[in-house]
Amino acid sequence: MLREHELNTSWWGEPVGIVDQLELLDAPESERERRLRAFAWVELKAPLSSAVPLAALQRAGFFQVDTQLHFRIGLDRLPSPSESAAELVVDAADRTPFRLEAAGLAPFQHERFSCLPGCTAARLSERYALWGNRLLAAHPADCLRLSSRSGQVQGWFLAARRETRIELTLAMLSREATVSGQLLYHRALLTYAERGARVGAASFQAGNTAVHNIYAHLGARFVQPTGCWFWIRGESSVASSTPTRSFDDRGSPR
């Protein structure tokens, strides 16, 4: 029903929770509050195609911070790359090991965690470096570093493959990048296709128009979206007495 989110706890430095089942909202108020207050903040996700209990979420102190758009993309039907994309050099971590440093990542502009009290741009980069390095350790063959011919790192695309399907988990530009996100994404997806992946899947924040346009150009098909809500200890009484707040211009990039 409600469990600890290990990655976010490691990043935040205090226990952070995630709701697995909406039945938490039906629990007696005292029990629900006791469970929630074991955490600094809690995230809840639910498909927007289902009947999301908005009133119950508001009463419990949750407010909406994000809408995630999910998609699938046929990697064997990608457009031909431009000359610039073809010039990018790709290294996979299983053959050329690398790590991510928070200071080397371009700032994240669309990010739901931005609404957390005290969450700075530097702290956001720390989260993605932490997550990215875990992906590197678990799926090194699917984690790519993309560089210019001169050797300047332009960015990274981290994924997790399951046979011919690949989860396109995390894409990031370098702070010193001189190429566009579209070139980086296109070159990375072509690499996964060359290595036998046939279908890619991921999600991104609805307000991230740049990423939306990239995947639309590459032929993505969009499926049901997911809503994301936060409960923050110390703010639940405010959230429950005001209309649901929306931060759809912020969210996690993919």
C-alpha positions as CSV (number, residue, x, y, z in Angstrom):
1,M,0.0,0.0,0.0
2,L,2.8,2.4,1.0
3,R,6.4,1.6,0.9
4,E,9.8,3.3,1.0
5,H,11.3,4.4,-2.3
6,E,14.9,3.4,-1.9
7,L,16.4,5.6,-4.7
8,N,14.6,8.8,-3.5
9,T,15.5,8.0,0.1
10,S,19.2,7.7,-0.8
11,W,19.0,11.0,-2.7
12,W,16.9,13.0,-0.3
13,G,18.6,11.9,2.9
14,E,15.3,11.2,4.7
15,P,12.8,8.4,4.2
16,V,10.7,8.9,1.1
17,G,7.6,6.9,0.3
18,I,5.7,5.7,-2.8
19,V,2.0,4.6,-2.9
20,D,1.5,1.2,-4.5
21,Q,-2.2,0.9,-4.0
22,L,-4.9,3.6,-3.9
23,E,-6.6,1.8,-1.0
24,L,-4.4,4.0,1.2
25,L,-6.9,6.8,0.5
26,D,-9.7,4.7,2.0
27,A,-7.9,4.0,5.3
28,P,-9.1,5.9,8.4
29,E,-7.6,9.4,8.6
30,S,-5.6,8.7,11.7
31,E,-4.0,5.5,10.2
32,R,-3.4,7.2,6.9
33,E,-1.7,10.2,8.5
34,R,0.4,7.9,10.7
35,R,1.7,6.0,7.7
36,L,2.3,9.1,5.6
37,R,4.2,10.9,8.4
38,A,6.8,8.2,8.5
39,F,8.2,9.9,5.3
40,A,9.5,13.3,4.4
41,W,7.3,13.2,1.3
42,V,5.4,10.6,-0.7
43,E,4.7,10.1,-4.4
44,L,1.5,8.6,-5.8
45,K,1.0,7.6,-9.5
46,A,-2.2,6.6,-11.2
47,P,-3.3,6.2,-14.9
48,L,-5.4,9.1,-15.9
49,S,-7.5,6.8,-18.0
50,S,-8.9,5.3,-14.8
51,A,-11.3,7.0,-12.4
52,V,-8.7,8.8,-10.3
53,P,-10.3,9.8,-6.9
54,L,-9.3,13.5,-7.0
55,A,-11.4,14.4,-4.0
56,A,-9.9,11.7,-1.9
57,L,-6.4,12.7,-3.0
58,Q,-7.1,16.3,-2.0
59,R,-8.5,15.3,1.4
60,A,-5.4,13.2,2.1
61,G,-3.1,16.2,1.3
62,F,-1.8,15.1,-2.2
63,F,-1.4,17.7,-4.9
64,Q,-0.7,17.0,-8.6
65,V,2.9,17.8,-9.8
66,D,3.2,16.0,-13.1
67,T,1.5,14.3,-16.0
68,Q,3.7,11.6,-17.7
69,L,3.1,10.7,-21.3
70,H,3.9,7.1,-22.2
71,F,4.9,6.0,-25.7
72,R,6.2,3.1,-27.8
73,I,8.5,3.5,-30.8
74,G,9.5,1.1,-33.5
75,L,13.3,1.2,-33.7
76,D,13.3,-0.6,-37.0
77,R,11.4,2.2,-38.6
78,L,13.4,5.2,-37.6
79,P,14.1,8.0,-40.1
80,S,17.6,8.0,-41.7
81,P,20.0,10.0,-39.5
82,S,21.3,13.4,-40.5
83,E,24.9,13.9,-41.3
84,S,25.4,15.5,-37.9
85,A,23.8,12.7,-36.0
86,A,25.9,10.1,-37.9
87,E,29.1,12.0,-36.7
88,L,28.4,11.3,-33.1
89,V,30.7,8.6,-31.6
90,V,28.9,6.1,-29.3
91,D,30.5,4.2,-26.5
92,A,28.7,1.6,-24.4
93,A,29.7,1.2,-20.7
94,D,30.3,-2.5,-20.9
95,R,33.2,-1.9,-23.3
96,T,34.3,1.7,-22.3
97,P,33.3,2.1,-18.6
98,F,32.3,5.6,-17.5
99,R,30.5,7.3,-14.6
100,L,28.2,10.3,-14.3
101,E,29.2,13.3,-12.3
102,A,26.4,15.7,-11.3
103,A,28.4,18.8,-12.1
104,G,28.8,17.6,-15.7
105,L,25.0,17.3,-16.4
106,A,23.1,20.1,-18.1
107,P,20.4,21.5,-15.8
108,F,17.0,19.8,-15.9
109,Q,14.3,22.2,-17.0
110,H,11.2,19.9,-16.7
111,E,11.2,18.3,-13.4
112,R,8.5,17.4,-10.9
113,F,10.9,17.3,-8.0
114,S,11.5,21.0,-8.4
115,C,8.5,21.6,-6.2
116,L,10.0,19.9,-3.2
117,P,11.1,22.4,-0.5
118,G,14.8,23.1,-0.7
119,C,15.3,21.3,-4.0
120,T,17.8,23.2,-6.1
121,A,19.1,22.6,-9.6
122,A,22.3,21.2,-8.2
123,R,20.4,18.7,-6.0
124,L,18.3,17.6,-9.0
125,S,21.5,16.8,-10.9
126,E,22.7,14.7,-7.9
127,R,19.5,12.6,-8.2
128,Y,20.0,11.9,-11.8
129,A,23.7,11.1,-11.4
130,L,22.8,8.7,-8.6
131,W,20.1,7.0,-10.7
132,G,22.2,7.0,-13.8
133,N,25.2,5.3,-12.1
134,R,22.9,2.6,-10.8
135,L,21.7,2.0,-14.3
136,L,25.3,1.9,-15.5
137,A,26.1,-0.8,-12.9
138,A,23.0,-2.9,-13.7
139,H,22.8,-2.5,-17.6
140,P,26.2,-1.4,-18.8
141,A,25.7,-2.8,-22.4
142,D,22.6,-0.6,-22.7
143,C,24.1,2.6,-21.4
144,L,25.6,4.9,-24.0
145,R,27.9,7.9,-24.0
146,L,27.8,10.0,-27.1
147,S,30.7,12.3,-28.1
148,S,31.8,14.5,-30.9
149,R,34.6,13.3,-33.2
150,S,37.0,15.5,-31.2
151,G,36.2,13.6,-28.1
152,Q,33.9,16.1,-26.3
153,V,31.1,14.4,-24.5
154,Q,27.7,15.5,-25.7
155,G,25.5,13.5,-23.5
156,W,24.3,10.1,-22.3
157,F,21.4,7.7,-23.1
158,L,20.8,5.0,-20.4
159,A,18.4,2.1,-21.0
160,A,17.6,-1.4,-20.0
161,R,17.0,-4.1,-22.6
162,R,14.7,-7.1,-22.3
163,E,15.2,-9.3,-25.4
164,T,14.0,-7.1,-28.4
165,R,12.3,-4.5,-26.2
166,I,14.2,-1.7,-24.5
167,E,13.2,0.7,-21.8
168,L,14.5,4.1,-22.8
169,T,15.0,5.2,-19.2
170,L,17.2,8.3,-19.0
171,A,18.6,10.7,-21.6
172,M,20.8,13.7,-20.6
173,L,22.8,16.3,-22.3
174,S,26.3,17.3,-21.1
175,R,26.6,20.8,-19.6
176,E,29.1,21.4,-22.4
177,A,27.0,19.9,-25.2
178,T,27.1,21.7,-28.6
179,V,24.5,19.3,-30.3
180,S,20.7,19.3,-29.9
181,G,18.7,16.8,-27.9
182,Q,17.2,15.6,-31.2
183,L,20.6,14.6,-32.6
184,L,21.5,12.8,-29.3
185,Y,18.2,10.9,-29.1
186,H,18.2,9.9,-32.8
187,R,21.8,8.6,-32.7
188,A,21.2,6.6,-29.5
189,L,18.0,5.0,-30.8
190,L,19.7,4.0,-34.0
191,T,22.4,2.4,-32.0
192,Y,19.9,0.3,-30.0
193,A,18.3,-0.7,-33.3
194,E,21.7,-1.7,-34.8
195,R,22.1,-4.0,-31.7
196,G,18.9,-5.8,-32.2
197,A,16.3,-3.9,-30.2
198,R,13.0,-3.5,-32.1
199,V,10.7,-1.6,-29.8
200,G,11.5,1.2,-27.3
201,A,9.3,2.4,-24.5
202,A,9.5,5.3,-22.0
203,S,7.6,8.3,-20.6
204,F,8.3,12.0,-20.2
205,Q,6.6,15.1,-18.7
206,A,3.7,16.4,-20.6
207,G,5.0,20.0,-20.6
208,N,8.3,19.0,-22.1
209,T,7.4,20.1,-25.6
210,A,11.0,19.6,-26.9
211,V,11.1,15.9,-26.0
212,H,7.5,15.4,-27.2
213,N,8.4,16.8,-30.6
214,I,11.6,14.7,-30.8
215,Y,9.7,11.4,-30.2
216,A,6.8,12.5,-32.5
217,H,9.3,13.2,-35.3
218,L,10.9,9.8,-34.7
219,G,7.6,8.0,-35.0
220,A,6.5,7.4,-31.5
221,R,2.9,6.2,-30.7
222,F,1.5,7.6,-27.5
223,V,-0.5,5.6,-25.0
224,Q,-2.4,6.3,-21.7
225,P,-0.8,9.1,-19.5
226,T,-0.1,8.8,-15.8
227,G,-0.8,11.5,-13.2
228,C,1.8,12.0,-10.4
229,W,0.9,13.5,-7.0
230,F,3.0,14.5,-4.0
231,W,2.3,14.5,-0.3
232,I,4.8,16.6,1.6
233,R,5.1,16.4,5.4
234,G,4.1,19.8,6.9
235,E,2.2,20.9,3.8
236,S,-0.7,18.4,3.8
237,S,-3.0,20.7,5.7
238,V,-2.5,23.5,3.2
239,A,-2.9,21.2,0.2
240,S,-6.1,19.6,1.6
241,S,-7.8,23.0,2.1
242,T,-7.0,24.4,-1.4
243,P,-7.8,23.3,-5.0
244,T,-5.4,20.7,-6.5
245,R,-2.2,22.4,-7.6
246,S,-0.8,21.6,-11.0
247,F,2.9,21.8,-12.0
248,D,2.5,20.5,-15.5
249,D,5.4,22.7,-16.7
250,R,7.7,20.6,-14.5
251,G,8.6,17.0,-14.8
252,S,11.2,14.2,-15.3
253,P,13.0,14.3,-18.8
254,R,13.3,11.0,-20.9
